[in-house]
Amino acid sequence: MNATRDPLRRITLLSRLPGLAVAVLNVLLAPTLVAADAPKDAPAAAGALVPLVLKLPNAAFKGTPKDVPTNSYTEPYDPDKPRPPMMVPPGLNNIALGSKVTCSDKNVPADNLAKLTDGDKEASDQSIIFLRKGTQWVQMDFGGPQEIFALVIWHAHNMAKVYHDVIVQVADDADFVQNVRTVFNNDQDNTSGLGVGTDREYFETREGKLINAKGLKARYVRFYSKGSTESALNEYTELEVYGRPAK
C-alpha cells in the first residue's frame, strides 16, 4: 500500500524525520491526503446529474391485468418492479405549467384542457378529459425554445389498459412543419401515418409513461394517441414536461 494514502503509515514516517524534512513532506503530501480523507458526502461535481423526482398519484388497481389484448411488442407488466429513476440536470422545472395547450379535437373546451396541467393525476372521472376517436393530439406551446429533458404522460390509469399509437414529437412551429423530431413512437405498423415506430406499447399505471428527451431544443411538443384496449376514445389525465430555457 502507498504510504501517502495511509494516514497511520504517514504518522509513523513523519515521526522518524527531522523537523525540516517533516515540513517539506507535509507540503508534498497535502493534496493526496485531502483527496483521501475527503468526506463521502462532499458536494457533487459541477454538471452532475440528479434523479428526477415525480409526484405520483394513488394506484387505482392492483394485481396482474387479465384479458387485456396485447401484442408481441407490449412491455411485460410487473407491478412489483418500480421504474428506475431518470437522471437529469439539476434545477429543471415542469415547463408544462403555464404553457398554451391546444388539441386536435375542437369540441374540447379550454377549461377541460386546463386539467392537463393542474397537478391532478388521480384516476377519477373528474381528472380525465376525452378526445374523439381516431388519431388525436394534444399540443403545448412554451412561448420560446426550451431544452427538454423529460416528458411524462398519464392517459388514464383507472384500469388496466394499453394505449395505441403513442407518439411524441417536438417542432419549432405550431403547424409541425419546421424541424420536426420524434421523441417516442410505438406505432409499429404506422397506422397513424407518422412513421414506423420502434418503441414498445405499455400498460397504463400510476407511474405514467416517462420519456427521455435528452435535452432536445424546441418550442412546441405534441402528444398523439389512437385509443386503447379499453376504448376507441382518447383519454388524458396529466402531462408534465421537464426542461429549462434554451441558451
N, C-alpha and C positions, 0 to 999 in steps of 0.2 A: 504493500500500500504506500502511496506517495505521502511523505511526512507533511507536505504543505496542505493536504486535505484532511489531516487527522489532528484535531486540537490537542489531544493528550501527548502525542509524539512531538508536537511543536513545543509544548511547555518543557518537556524533557530536554529537547535540543537546545532551547534558549538558556536553560539553567546551567549548561556546561560551557557557555561562551562568555567572554569578557564584555563589559558594558558597551563599547563602541560597536562590536560585532552584532550584539543584540539589536541595537538601534537600526543598523543597516538592514539586518534580516527582517525586522518588522516592516520597514518601508517596502521591501521587495515582496513580502508575503501578503500585504494588506488586501490587494484586490481579490486574491484567491480565497482568503479567509472570509471576506464579506460575502462572496458568492456561495461558499459552502455553508455558512451559518445563517443565510437569509431566511426569514420566516416563511413558512409554507403558504401563508395567506397574504403574500405580497400582492399589490395591485397587478392586474393583467397588463400585458404589454399593449401599447397603442395599436389599434387595428384589430384587436382580438374580437372574436365572435361570442355572442351570448345566446342562451336559449330563448326562443320566442314564447312568451307567456300568454296563454289564451284563457279566457274565462268561458268555461263550458256549461251548457245547460244541464238539467237533470235528464237522466235516462228515461225514455218513455216505454221501453220494452226490454225484456231480459231473455236470455237463452238463445239457442241457435235458430235462425229463421227456418220455417218449414214451408214447403210447397211454393217457393218463390222461383219462377223460371229464370235460369241463368244460362250462360254460355261458356265456352272454353276460355274466354279472356276475362271472366269475372274474378276479382280478387277473393280469396277464401275469407270467410267471416270468422274471426276469432275474438269473442268478447272478453277473453281473459288476457289478451295481449294488447296493452295500451300502446298508442302510437309514440314512437320516439320523438323527442323534441327537435324542432328545426333550429339550426344555428344561424343567426343573422347579426348584422352590425348593431351595436348598441344605439339607443336613442331613437328608434323608429316609432312612428305614430300610425294610428289607424286613419289613413287619409280618406277612407270612405265617408267618414263623418264630415258633413258639410259639402260633400260633392253633389253635383247635379245629377239626379237619377232619372232616366227615361227608360222606356221599353218598347218592344215591337207591337205589343197589344194595346191599341189606342183606347180600348174600353176600360183600362185600369186607371182609376183616378189617382191624382197626385198624393192624396193622403194615404192610400194603400202603399204606394211606392216608398213613402217615408218610413214605413215599417221595416224596410230592408236594412236600415242603418240606425234603428232606435235602440239597439242593445238587447232587445228581447228575442232570445233564441229558443225559448221553451216550445215544447211540442204541443201547443194548444191551437185551437181553430182561430183564435183571435190574433195569433202571431204569424199565420201563414197567408200569403197572397197567392192568387191563382191567375195564370195566364192561359189563354185558349190553347187548343190542340195544335199539333204540328211543331216545327222548329221555331222557337221563340227566344228572344234575348232580352237581357237587362243591361243597360249601359250606364257607366259612370264617367262624368267629366270632372277632372280635378282642378280645372281652371288654369293649368300650366303644366309643363313637363315635370314628371316625378321619377325618382328612382324607386322601382317597385321590387320588393324582395319576397313578399309572401302574400298569398290570397287564400281566403277561407270561405267555403260555400256551405251553407246549411239550406238544402232544398226543403225537406220535411222529414223529420225523424220520428214521426208519431207511430210508425210501424215499420216492420222490415220491408224494404223495397230497394230496387236498383233503378237509378235514373239512366236514361239513354242519351247518347249524343251530347255528353257534357263536354263543351268546348269553351276555352277561354282564349281570347285574342286581345292584343293591345294595338293601338294605332296613334297616329299624330293628328288625325282629323275625325270629326264626328260621323262622317259617312263611311269610315273604314275603307279608305282608298289609299291613303298615304302611309307607307312604311308599316303595313300590317304584319304582325308577328303572332304566331300561335304559341301559347304558353302551355296549354294542355288540350288534348283531343283524344277521347276514347270512342269516337265514331269510326270503328274499324271497317265498316262497309260503305262509308261515305254517303249515307242516306240523307244527310243534311247538306251535302254539296260543298263543304268547306275543306275538303281534302281527307285522305285516308289517315285516321288516327293510329297512333302506336301505343297509347296509354290504355289502361285496363278499366273496365267498369267496376263499381264498388257498391257495397251496401251502405245506405244512409244510416248514420248513427249520431249520437250526441256530440261526437268529436268534429263533425263536419268534414269536408274534404280540404285538406291543407296542401297547397300547391306552391312549389318553389319557383319564383320568377327570376331569381338570380340577378337582381339589380337592373332589369330592363328599364330603359327610359321611355316614357310615354305619357301622354295627357289623358287618353281615353282607354277604357277597358270594357269589353263585352263578355257577358256570361250567357252561353247558349245551353239549351236542353231541348229534349223532344219526348216528354212524357216519361213514364216509369212502368215498372212491372205491376203497379197497382192502379194506375190511371193514365189516360191519354192526355190529361191536363198537365200543365207545368206549374209546379209549386216552388215557392221560395219563402224562406223564413228570415234569413240574415246573410249579409255579405260583409266581409271585412277585407281591407287591403292595407298592408303594412309597408310603408315607404318613407321617403323624405324628398324635399325639393331637389330637383336635378341641378347640378352645378354647371 
